[in-house]
Amino acid sequence: MKICPMDKAFILFRCVHFGPLSSNNIEKMSMNARGMSKEQFDRNKKFLARLIDIYGSCAMLAIEGDFVVGQARFYPEVIFDLAGQKHICCQDPRFAATQQMIKMDLPTIQNPANRILRIHCWLIHKDYLGRGLSHALLDGILEWALSHSWKLVRAYAGPDNYWVASQACAPMLRTYIKHGFQKTKTVPSSELKEILMELQEGKFGIGLKKEFEKFCAGEDLSKLAVFHEVERRL
């Protein structure tokens, strides 16, 4: 397994929800997944390419053979302020790159105090869960951030329930703690609670309903539906 920062040789403009991705299949897989369009993916590519040009990379990839099987995207924290949103999701039309984001004047961030990197969405294909890829990707991000003069890394950690955290595209809090991060606050998520309720009701299929019952039976959804903001100085 190879862990490496994303570069322009292969821009992962969509996520690995539906299978490992390579240069041979990323353009061929269905373009309307979750309401996305080819135009939206084209905007994603342009935006991610600009981030790579200016900052060096914006994702850490886990690659087996020719296929990306895991990803962790990260952006300068100032990007979220410029975009006026908390999410930049390449797979969700509500939060993906817009024409406005493509044209934004992206700063080089010379002031060390402002060199804050935020880890954003995180996804490992289901066939590769349980292999330690979360730790490997996090190690890769910290090494990259240190070598590129970032001073602070922030992220939202998922609850300490492995299955729920994987559904929320965020490693568990204890994963970050093992890598030297400190928790700064806990943020209840009504969106995550709604997803968990829909999983419980079987709206995403009987398979996920059974997984919910296996890993979350008897759990208080309000306690599971939280994110923990964490940070680590470099």
N, C-alpha and C positions, 0 to 999 in steps of 0.2 A: 504494500500500500504506500502510495506517495502522497505526502502532504506538502502543498506548495501554494504560494499566492497566485491569484488569477492575474493573467496578463492578456495582452491583445491578441495573442496567438489563438486563444479560445475564450471568447466572452460568454459566460453563462448568463444569458439574458432571460432565462426562465428557471424554474426550480425543479428539483428531482422528485416531486410528488408522485409522478406516474412512471418512474423508472430511471435507471442510470442514463446519463446523457453524454453524448460525444459529438464531435464535429460531423459525424456521419448520420446522426438521427435527430439532432436538436431542431433542425429546420423542417423535418418530415413529420414529426409528431403533431397531433391535433393542435391547431392554433386557437381553437375557441374554448379551451379548457377554462372553467371558472369565468366565462364571459370575456376572456381576453381576445384580442384581434391581432392580426399580423402588424397592423400599424402601431399598436401598443408595444409589441415586442421590438419593432424597429426603433421606437423611441427609447426603450430600455437599453438597447445596444449602443445607441449614440450617447446616452447619458453615462453609462458605465465606462465607455471608452474615454470620455472626457475625464472622469474621475481617475482612471488609470494614468492618463497623460499627466495630470497635475500632481497626483499624490502617490503614484507608483503602483497601487493596487486598491481594491475595495472588497476583496473576498479571499478567504482561505478555502482551498479545495482538497478533498480526499479523492484520490484517483487510483482506480484499479484497472490496469491495462490501459485501454483507451477511454474508459468511462469515468465520469464524475459520479461518485456514489454518496458524497456528503459535501456540505457547503456551510460556510459561516460568513455572512456578509458584514462588512463594517464600513463606516463612513465617518469623516470628521464631524464632530457634533454641530459645528456651525452650519452644515448642510441642512439639517433638520430645521434650524431657525430660518434659513433662507427660503426653504420650501414651504414654511408655514404649516408643517404637519409633523406628527410623531412617527409616522410610518412611511417607509419607501419599499413597498413590497412588489417584487417583479412578477408575482403571480396573481395579484389582486388588482382589478381595474380601478378600485376606489383609491388605491395608494401608490400605484406604479408611476413611472416617469411620465410627465406631461411635456407638452411643447414648451411651456414656461420654464420647467426645470432644465431642459436641454439648453436654453438660452441664458440661464443664470450666469452672472459673473462670479465664478468660483475663486475664492481667495487662496493665496499660497500659505497663509497663516505663519508669518514670520515670528510673531510674539510667542515665546515659549509657554506663557501662561494660558494661551488659547489653543495649544496643541493637545486637544482632547479628542480621543478616538472613541466612538461608540459602536460596540458590537450590536448588530441589528438582528435580522432573522437568521435562523439556524435550522438546518434540516439534514438528516441522515436517512437515506432510503431504508425502508423497513427491513429489507433483507440483510442489512449491515448493522443493525442495532445490536448492542451488547458486545461490540468488539473494541471498545475503548476509543472510538473515533472522536467523541466529544472532547476527551482529554488531549488527544493528538492535535485536533484543530485549534484548541485553545492555546496549547503550547506554541503552535505555529504562529498564531496571531500575536502573542506576547513577544516572541522573538522578532517578528517583522516590525512591530510597533517600536520596539527598543532600537532596532537598527535604522529606523527612519525618523528618529528623534521625537516621537510622541512622548508626552510627559504623563498622561493619565489615560487609563482605559476604563470606560463605563459600559454597563450592560444591564439588561433586565433578566433576572434569573427566574426560572419557573419554580413551582412548588416542589417540595421534596417527595414527589411521587413520580417515579420514572415514566410511567405510561402517560400521565397527564402532561408532564413536561414535554414529552415527545410530540404530543398532539398540539401543544402550544408553540412548537418550533423554538424552544428555549431550553438549554441545559438546566438541571436542577440547581438550587441554591448551593447544596453541598459540593457540587462539582466546582463551582467558582471558588468556594471557600478553600478547597484543597489546593487551588492555584494562587492563593494569597490575596484574594479579593476580600473586601470588607463590605458588609451590608450597610447601606445608608438609610433606606426606608422601605416600607412595604406598601404596595399600591394595589388595592382591590380592583378586579377587572370584571365589569359587568358583561363585557363581550365574551370573555373566557367562560363565565358562569353560564351564559346563554348557550354556548357551544356544548358544554358539559350536559346541560339539561336536554339538548337535542340528541346527544349521544345516548343518554339514559333512556330516552323515549324511542330510540331506534330510527330516527329520521335520516341517519347516514348509513343505514343498512344493518342487517341482523348481525353481521360479523363484528362491527365496531360496538354494537350494543352488548354482545357477549364479552368483548374485551373490557368494556366499561364495568360490567358486572364483576368480572374477574379481579380487576385492579382497584376498583373504587366502591365496591359494595359496602354500604353502611357509612361511607365518608360524608362529612358535612361539606356540601359543595361550596359554601361561602368561604371555608378555610382552604379549599383546593383552588378556588378561582382568584388567585393572587399572583402578583409578580413582585419580586424583590429587586430593588435597584442596588447594584453593587459597583464598586470601583477599586482600582488598584493603581498606585503610583509606580512609575518605572524609573 
